[in-house]
Amino acid sequence: MKYDVIIVGAGPSGIFTALELVRQNSNKKVLMIEQGRSIDRRYCPKEKTKKCVSCKPYCHITTGFSGAGAFSDGKLSLSYEVGGDLPNLIGADKAQELIEYTDKIYLEFGADKKVEGLENTEAVKEIRKKAIEAGLKLVDCPIRHLGTEKAQEIYLKIQKYLLDSGIEIKFDTVVEDIIIEEKTAKGVRISDSETKKNKEDLYADTIVVSTGRKGADWLKDMCIKHDISHCAGTVDIGVRVEIRNEIMEKVNNVLYESKLIGYPAPFKNKVRTFCQNPGGFVSQENYDNNLAIVNGHSYKERKSDNTNLAILSSHNFSEPFNQPIEYGKKVAELVNMLGNGRILVQRYGDILDGKRTWQKELDQINIKHTLPDAVAGDLTSAIPYRPMVNILNFIKAMNVVVPGFAGMETLLYGPEIKFYSNKINLNEKFDTNIKGLHCLGDSSGWTRGLMMASLMGVRMGKILES
Ligand SMILES: Cc1cc2nc3c(=O)[nH]c(=O)nc-3n(C[C@H](O)[C@H](O)[C@H](O)COP(=O)(O)OP(=O)(O)OC[C@H]3O[C@@H](n4cnc5c(N)ncnc54)[C@H](O)[C@@H]3O)c2cc1C
């Protein structure tokens, strides 16, 4: 079977490639291949079981049409300064122009018209003053919040639109290998996701790989096997913090999401807040290698009494070791081991007191934690000294901006690790060193969020049709 374009992975970057081809009235024969289910069949059993049951062969939170976007908080960051390094590749002005174009597409499919973080300039000034006092940079970033339940509705509409427009999508199908001959991409080898049976080779002139954080490890293996030019990127090691809404009220109301960056002493690594969810819920995602990773999201309607956000510490390696994904995996394995395969949670005060947290102590505090199957324990025994010190010193700085942030009962969940650390060497047309092979989104190492991944797809669609 021969196609013009095969898109591997139906996350936002893959979806928006197909969507833009349709919008450009392309005659190309396009196939999308997705390891998981169609969005209408995606379901996390935890809704019923209340506990993560580690779904096999894959986690429904990260896998299926719309990728990690479906169960995400659906916060579209509307500034080129947020969401990855793509502006370094295509230019800041181009990136901002594409954000506006892509945002309009989300609006056409029903995104909320309200943009957070545009008003309250006096209140923003106050927050910035405190950030400066604390040695932190406040990044201006308007946010369009889809909300978890609305994000699913929007992606369902996009799925229907693509299918109605003649885009072929093979669900429950995994791409095992890319067929490359003489430095030219020829096609892909597929099989059933669940059984790994029914292997088949499919051919196309253009292969677009958009496999997300979930597929970053697989793509790294492909790079090694087929000599696809790549380099080691940054690994982000961190925790998810959960506190009462009362503490975060001002920042939540004024900015919705505070994007703060610092370089705390003594190591001066970049440490930042990420993915803030007012009234949100802490969540768990599972990777193929059985790693349990913490995350967070929030609904548009259903709200908790807490706010959660990630604090991520960025690390690079050079020599003799330059395998950031492997490093992140080892840290996650250690934290998972101490949690007996579950997410660990510890009170900030217990870390300062040099002790683990016990389950009964979680029941004594004001915060009713929103990840009930997390297990109380000791993160400091598993997270390496450097990222741990970075996180603790950043929390102290955050306390200047948000008094009470470094409260004794503030909860820290781990591990929160971002596996986008293999970076594919691309030019501004997203060409790799292999003819006909393009890489997009989080798996390419150039994006870290919904908007950047989506706009990378839009630009890919435009390039393919030009
Ligand atoms: C709980 C949660 C909350 C989040 N909240 C936000 C937020 O509020 N704002 C924000 O900007 N970002 C958020 N993110 C991150 C955001 O979802 C991702 O940055 C974005 O989805 C990346 O898009 P992508 O297309 O690169 O990859 P993905 O969305 O990860 O999609 C990749 C797809 O490829 C498929 N795939 C992988 N390997 C293969 C293979 N070999 N064969 C076939 N298919 C394959 C996967 O099943 C998946 O569906 C959140 C993520 C999570 C998990």
PDBQT file of the ligand as one rigid body, heavy atoms in Angstrom, charges set to zero:
ROOT
HETATM    1  C1  LIG A 501      -1.857  14.943  32.370  1.00  0.00    +0.000 C 
HETATM    2  C2  LIG A 501      -1.215  15.900  31.386  1.00  0.00    +0.000 A 
HETATM    3  C3  LIG A 501      -1.544  17.257  31.442  1.00  0.00    +0.000 A 
HETATM    4  C4  LIG A 501      -0.977  18.156  30.523  1.00  0.00    +0.000 A 
HETATM    5  N1  LIG A 501      -1.375  19.459  30.543  1.00  0.00    +0.000 NA
HETATM    6  C5  LIG A 501      -0.920  20.310  29.605  1.00  0.00    +0.000 A 
HETATM    7  C6  LIG A 501      -1.403  21.635  29.526  1.00  0.00    +0.000 A 
HETATM    8  O1  LIG A 501      -2.305  22.033  30.258  1.00  0.00    +0.000 OA
HETATM    9  N2  LIG A 501      -0.859  22.484  28.603  1.00  0.00    +0.000 N 
HETATM   10  C7  LIG A 501       0.131  22.093  27.740  1.00  0.00    +0.000 A 
HETATM   11  O2  LIG A 501       0.578  22.907  26.936  1.00  0.00    +0.000 OA
HETATM   12  N3  LIG A 501       0.587  20.814  27.763  1.00  0.00    +0.000 NA
HETATM   13  C8  LIG A 501       0.078  19.916  28.664  1.00  0.00    +0.000 A 
HETATM   14  N4  LIG A 501       0.538  18.618  28.666  1.00  0.00    +0.000 N 
HETATM   15  C9  LIG A 501       1.551  18.226  27.657  1.00  0.00    +0.000 C 
HETATM   16  C10 LIG A 501       0.910  18.039  26.286  1.00  0.00    +0.000 C 
HETATM   17  O3  LIG A 501      -0.162  17.154  26.384  1.00  0.00    +0.000 OA
HETATM   18  C11 LIG A 501       1.965  17.546  25.306  1.00  0.00    +0.000 C 
HETATM   19  O4  LIG A 501       3.016  18.491  25.265  1.00  0.00    +0.000 OA
HETATM   20  C12 LIG A 501       1.404  17.370  23.896  1.00  0.00    +0.000 C 
HETATM   21  O5  LIG A 501       0.326  16.467  23.904  1.00  0.00    +0.000 OA
HETATM   22  C13 LIG A 501       2.498  16.884  22.945  1.00  0.00    +0.000 C 
HETATM   23  O6  LIG A 501       1.938  16.592  21.690  1.00  0.00    +0.000 OA
HETATM   24  P1  LIG A 501       2.659  15.570  20.697  1.00  0.00    +0.000 P 
HETATM   25  O7  LIG A 501       1.844  15.535  19.468  1.00  0.00    +0.000 OA
HETATM   26  O8  LIG A 501       4.082  15.914  20.569  1.00  0.00    +0.000 OA
HETATM   27  O9  LIG A 501       2.645  14.148  21.436  1.00  0.00    +0.000 OA
HETATM   28  P2  LIG A 501       1.542  13.330  22.235  1.00  0.00    +0.000 P 
HETATM   29  O10 LIG A 501       0.387  14.161  22.594  1.00  0.00    +0.000 OA
HETATM   30  O11 LIG A 501       2.255  12.630  23.327  1.00  0.00    +0.000 OA
HETATM   31  O12 LIG A 501       1.029  12.250  21.179  1.00  0.00    +0.000 OA
HETATM   32  C14 LIG A 501       1.867  11.246  20.669  1.00  0.00    +0.000 C 
HETATM   33  C15 LIG A 501       1.008  10.086  20.167  1.00  0.00    +0.000 C 
HETATM   34  O13 LIG A 501       1.843   9.162  19.472  1.00  0.00    +0.000 OA
HETATM   35  C16 LIG A 501       1.426   7.839  19.775  1.00  0.00    +0.000 C 
HETATM   36  N5  LIG A 501       2.568   6.944  19.579  1.00  0.00    +0.000 N 
HETATM   37  C17 LIG A 501       3.724   6.932  20.291  1.00  0.00    +0.000 A 
HETATM   38  N6  LIG A 501       4.562   6.001  19.779  1.00  0.00    +0.000 NA
HETATM   39  C18 LIG A 501       3.910   5.418  18.737  1.00  0.00    +0.000 A 
HETATM   40  C19 LIG A 501       4.263   4.381  17.821  1.00  0.00    +0.000 A 
HETATM   41  N7  LIG A 501       5.467   3.790  17.841  1.00  0.00    +0.000 N 
HETATM   42  N8  LIG A 501       3.333   3.997  16.898  1.00  0.00    +0.000 NA
HETATM   43  C20 LIG A 501       2.107   4.598  16.841  1.00  0.00    +0.000 A 
HETATM   44  N9  LIG A 501       1.735   5.594  17.687  1.00  0.00    +0.000 NA
HETATM   45  C21 LIG A 501       2.635   5.995  18.617  1.00  0.00    +0.000 A 
HETATM   46  C22 LIG A 501       0.978   7.916  21.227  1.00  0.00    +0.000 C 
HETATM   47  O14 LIG A 501       0.070   6.870  21.514  1.00  0.00    +0.000 OA
HETATM   48  C23 LIG A 501       0.325   9.293  21.290  1.00  0.00    +0.000 C 
HETATM   49  O15 LIG A 501      -1.062   9.241  21.063  1.00  0.00    +0.000 OA
HETATM   50  C24 LIG A 501      -0.029  17.693  29.555  1.00  0.00    +0.000 A 
HETATM   51  C25 LIG A 501       0.318  16.336  29.500  1.00  0.00    +0.000 A 
HETATM   52  C26 LIG A 501      -0.276  15.441  30.398  1.00  0.00    +0.000 A 
HETATM   53  C27 LIG A 501       0.093  13.980  30.308  1.00  0.00    +0.000 C 
ENDROOT
TORSDOF 0
